[in-house]
Amino acid sequence: MVLKVELLSKEMMMKPSSPTPPHLKTFKLSFLDQISPPCFIPLIFFFHDAASNGEDDHRVCSSQLLKQSLSKVLTLFYPLAGRIKGNDFIDCSDDGALWVEARVHGFLKDVVENPLMEDLEKFLPIEPYSSDDSELLLGVKVNYFLDGGIAIGVCVSHKIADTHSLVNFVNAWAVTAREGDAGGGKISPPNFRLVTSLFPPTTTDLSGLPTLGLIREKVVVTKRVVFDKEKLAALKKSAAAESSGVGNPTRVEALSAFLWKHFREARRKKSHDASMKKIRASHNVNLRARMNPALPDDAAFGNLWSPVNTTETPCPEDDDDDLVFQLRTSIREINAEYVEALQNEKGQSEHLRKWYERLEAEFLEFTSWCRFPIYEVDFGWGRPVWACTTTFPFKNFIVFMSTKCGHGIEAWINLGEEDDDIYMGAGLCDPIHPIR
């Protein structure tokens, strides 16, 4: 059945509870903000409100709590209520964040146990990859199920935040809703200016910069595949046995190598073109822990990540190359020295050169959101029953998210329509696997 989501309120703008001081009205983007893709990062949090059975009175109380707490927390996260101007700065105008409410004509249990991609997108406030809301920085949609369940969809502009910063913001909002104005002393005031001071903006023309090396497609097939603790242990064991340079691969390394290997094998079988481009892998790396000194997770708000291209393989037909070792070697190149170099013009030029490398080869892109405190979000109804993202309209793009228990990994695999069966040989042919 098609899930019906009915709008309950017209779109409105949620403004900060206190105006932004004049000296903070203009916020310059950092170099890392400037080269981040012009899209929104989508996250959806599903909760079971045990005190509610879907009554309108309880819904109104929940709505007021969420709106008031969002308004209060936007005072701390003031750029999110502003508007982005070009690729240079944010006008911290207090115009507000988009707020939408809806009633879901269905039950939380059904969506969580059998999630459909076309349904998940209905829980978002905006289309994350549309240019219609190009100046907007934050959108929220609160969806109320018939059984009292609540889905909160959040979209934040990638020009102001990475996923880690987005999750920190939602946690701060949840603490404010749960514990009041002071947040019980659990909210660290975000530092928006630090990233710009560390990574000054560039005046280089970035109009031709490839967006993550990803190609937007009209039709993308998304498969959500859950790898439980036992499956990940088996992949780690297999990866260690196949690698001469990595004796104890991480879960993310082992899973990335597994998916990369099968992607290449399937592509070679499909293609009869000897001049086929090499298929390389790329990982998006969190820079916080790689700085010297390392930045605490909540020390700065913004984009603090870098894509890493794998080293070249001997040839696309070589099945014996050490994929895990290649991944680890490339990722370890993003060290304190590399991050320090990003703070000057020469290092930024070298960084941009690596971005343009993506035009010379085909990449399988990975980004890992594992171990982000996504399941710590608690608005007062307990932690999420499930948290997820949605389809990305880019082919060859894979997102890793931790399962609720923390022992497994959900892989959100986005492929072009022509490659929707590419993992059948690896046993990953089903679009949806059960949540564990």
N, C-alpha and C positions, 0 to 999 in steps of 0.2 A: 504494500500500500504506500501511496505517496504521503509523506508526513506533512501536515498542514501547520504552518507557523503564522499566527495572526497578530498583526501589529496592534498593540494596546495604546500606544502613545505616539504622537507625531514626533519627528526628530527634533531634539532640542539640544542646546549647548549648555554643558555643565561648567560653570565658571568657578575659579578659585574663591574660597570663602573670604580671603583677604587680597586686596590688590597687590600686584607686583610692584616693588619700589622702582622709581624712575631710573636709578642707576643700573638696574638689571633688565631694562626693557629690550635691549639688543643683545642677542647671543650669537657669537660667531661659530660657525661649524668648524670642526677640526679637519685635518687632512683625511683622517680615517672616516669621518662622517661624509666628506665630499665624495669619496670613492665607493661608499656603500650604495647598494642598488636602490633605485627610487620606487620602493614598494612598501607594503605594510607587512609586519610579522604577525601572523594569526595564532592565537592560543584560545582554547575553550576549556573551561573548568566545569565539571559536573558535580553537583552536590545533592545529597538527600537531606532535606530539612525535616527531621523527625517530628517537629512540633506542628507541622502543617499538613493538611490533607487537600491542599489546593484551594482553600477558602479565600475569597476576595479580600476579607479584612486582614488576613495574615499576609497576603501578597502586598497590600498597601503598606503595611508596617515594614516589610522587608525592603520595599522600594524606597521608602523614606530613609531607612538606615543606610542603604547603599549610596543613595544620592548625596546625603549629608556628609558621609565619610569620604566620598570621592571629592567633593568640593573642598573639604578640609585638607586632604592629602595633596591636592593640586597646588595648594599654597607652597608646599615644599618642592613639588615637581613642576614648578611654574612654566618652564618652556613647553610642556606638553599641552598647555592650554593656549599656546600661541599659534602662529602661522609661519610656515617656512617660505622664504623668499629666495627664489632661484636656487643656486647651489652654494650660497655664501653665508646666509645668516637666518636666524629665526626672530621674528618680531614677537616678543613676549607681550602680546596685546591683551591677554586675558579674555580673548574671544570665546574660549571654552573648548571642552572636549565633547564630541558627539555622544549623545545618550539616546538609546532606543530600548523600549520594552515590548515584549511579545508574549502571547500565550501559545503554548505548544499543545496541539490536540493529539496528545499521545502520552506515553508513560516513560519515565526516566529509564526504567529497567530495560525496556525494549530497545532503546537507542544505544545504551551502553553494551548490551549483550549482542546486538547485531547492528553495529554502526555502518551506515551507508554514506559514501562520500558526498552524494548529492544532498543528503540530509544535513550533514555536518556544516556545510557552507551556509545553511539557513540560520544558524545560530550566531553568525557574525554580523557586526553592525554595518560593514561596508564590504565591497568586493576588494580584497587585498591588493590586487594587481591592476586596478583600474586607474586611469589618469584623472577621473572625475573629481577626486578629492585630493589633488596633488599638494594643496597647501595645508591640509589638515594633518595633525600629528597624532591624535589619539581618538579612538572610537570604542564605545562599550555598548554591548547589547545584553540585557538581562531577559532570559527566557524562562517562563514558568510552566512546568508540566502539570498535568491533571492530578497527579498523585503527590504533589508538593515538592517534587524535584526542581532544581534550579540549574540552568546552564548559563554561565557568564562567558560571553565571547569578547575578547579584547584584541584590538588591532592597534599597533603602534608603528609609526613611520620608522623605517630602517635608516633614515637620514639623521635621526636623533638617538637611536638606541639599537643595541644588539639584543639577542634573546635573553642573555643574562641580566641586562639592565631592565628589560621588560618584566621578568619574573621578580626581580627585587621591588619594582614599583607595585606589582599586584600584591606582593606580600605586605608592603607598607600600607596599602589601601585596606587589606584585610585586617591588619592589626588595629588600624584606626577604627574600623567598623566594630571590632570585637571589644576593644578596650578604651575607646574614647579619644579625646583630643591628644593627650600625652602619649598614647600608645604604650603605656606602661614602661616607658623608657626604652622600648625595643626598636624604635625607628632611628636609624642613623641619618641625619640630614644629608641628602645627596650632594656631591660636589660636581656641578655641571661644568665649571670652568677649568678643572684640572686637565681633562683630555685635550682641550684646545691649547692649553699652555704647553703641554708635553709634545703635542703633534700639531704645530701651527699650520693653518690652511695654506694651500698652494695657489699660485696664480696661473698654473699650467692649464691649458685648455684640455678639459676632460670629456669633451663631447663625443669623442670616438672610443672612449674606454669600454671594453667589453664587460657586460654585466655578469660577473662571476664566470664568464666563459659559457654561460647558459643561453640557450636559444628558446625563446618563447614560442610555444606551439599552440595551434588552434585546438588540437585534441591531445590530451595527456591522460594516460592511464595510471592511476595510483593504486598500488597494492600496499596494504598494511600487514606486515608479517611479524608475528611475535616469536622471539627466540627466548625460551625459558632458560633457567639456570643450567639444566642438564645439557641442553643443546649448545649453549655458549661454552661450557666446559669441554665438550667434544670438539668444538671448533678451535679452541685454544690448544688442545692437545694435538690436533692435526696440523695446525699452523706451526707449532714448535717443532714437530717432526719434519716438516718440509723446509724449515728455515735453518740455514747454517749460521746465521748471524744473530738470531733472536731466540733465546732459550725459553723465555717466559713472556709471550706477547700479552698485551692487555686484551680485554674483551672487545673493545672498539677496533683495535688493530686486527685481531683475528677475524671479526665479522666483516670489516672493510675488505680485507684480502680475499675472503671467501666470495663476497659479492662481486668484487673486481675480476677475480679469476673466471667465474662463470659468465660474467658479462662478455669478457674477451673471447672465451671459447664459443659462446653462442653466436657472437658477431662473425667470427671467422667461418663458422659453418654456413652462415647465411650468405656471406660475401664470397664472390669468386673473383674479386678484383685484387690483384697482387699489390697494387699501389694504394691500398686502403690506408687511411691515416692511422698512426699509432693511437691506441686507446690508453691514455694515462689516467691516473687518479689524482684527485686534489682533495685536501681536507681544510676546513676552516678552523683555525686554531685560536683559542682564547689567550690573549696576551698578558692577562693580569698576573698569572703565576710566573711568567717568563721575564718579567721586568726585574731590575736590580736597583733598589729592593723590590720585592714582589708587592703588588697592590692588593690589599684586602678586597674581598669580593664586593663589598658595599662601599668602597672608598670613592669610587667615581662612577658617574652615570654617562653613558655614551657608547660609541662603538670602539671596542677594544679587542679586535680580532683581525686575523690576517689569513688569506688563502695560501695554501702551500701546494706547489706543484711537485709531483713525484719526479725523481730522477729518471732519465731515459733508460728503457730496457734495451737489451741487445738487438732484438727484433720482435715484431708482433707474433711471430710463429713459435717463439721460444717458450715452451711450457715449463721449463725448469728454472726460470728466473725467480729470485727470492722476493716475492711481493711484500711480505711482512717486513723484511729488512728494508726494502725501498721506502715503504711508508714511514717506518720509524726514522730512518736516516733523514728523509726530507723534513719531517715534523721537527726533529731536533735542530735543524738549521735555524729555526725561529727561536733564538736564544736572546739573552740579555744584550749582547752586542748588536744583534740584528734590530731589536726593538729600539735601542739607543740611536742607531743609524736612521731610523724612520723619523727622528726628530729634526733632521736637517735636510736640505734640498737635495744633496747628493744621494742620500739613502732613499728619499722619496722617489727620485728618478729611477733608481734600481728597482724599487718595489713596483713601479708602474711598468717597467720593462717586463717583469714576470707576469703581470696581468695580460700584457699583449701576447705573451707566449701562447695563451689560450686560443688564439686565432690560428695557430700553426698545427694544432693537434686536437683530437677529440678527447674530451675529459669525462670521466665519471666522477661527479662531485659529491662529497660527503660533508655533512655537518653534524656534530654530536652535541645534543642538549642533555646528555646523561649527567647525572649528579647535580644538575641545577635544582634548586629547592622548590620545584614545581608542586610537589605533593605536601609542602609545608603550608600552603595557602589555606587559611581558615578564617572565614567571615563570622564564625559563631555557630556554624552547623557541622563542625568537624571538617576533617581534611577531604579533598576531592575523592569521589568514588572513582573517577577517571579524569585524566587530562589529556588533551590531544591537540594536534594541529589539523590542517586540512590539505586538500590537493594544492600542489604548486604547479603553475602552468609552464614549467620548464622541464625539458626532457633530460634524462641522465642525472637526476638530482635526488639524493637520498638523505633523509633526516633520521637520526637515531634519538630515541627518547627512552628514558627508564620506565619500566613498568611500575605499578603502584608499590609492589613489595620491594622494589629496588634491585632484585636479583636478575631480572630479565631485561631485554631491550626490544622495543618496538621499532621496526625499520619501516619508514614511510618511503616507498620506492616509486619515483615518478619517471615514467618512460614515455617516449613517443609512441603513437598508435601502432607504428610498424614493428615495435619491439615489445608489445604487451605480453608476448609469450616467451620472452627471452630467458626467463628463469625456470621454465618448465622442467628442464633437465636436472635442475637442482632441487626439485620438489617444492618450488615456491610458486605454483601456478594459481592458487586460490587468491582472489582479490582481498578477502578478509579472513583472518584467522581469529579464533576466540581470544578474548582478553584473559590474561592469567595474572 
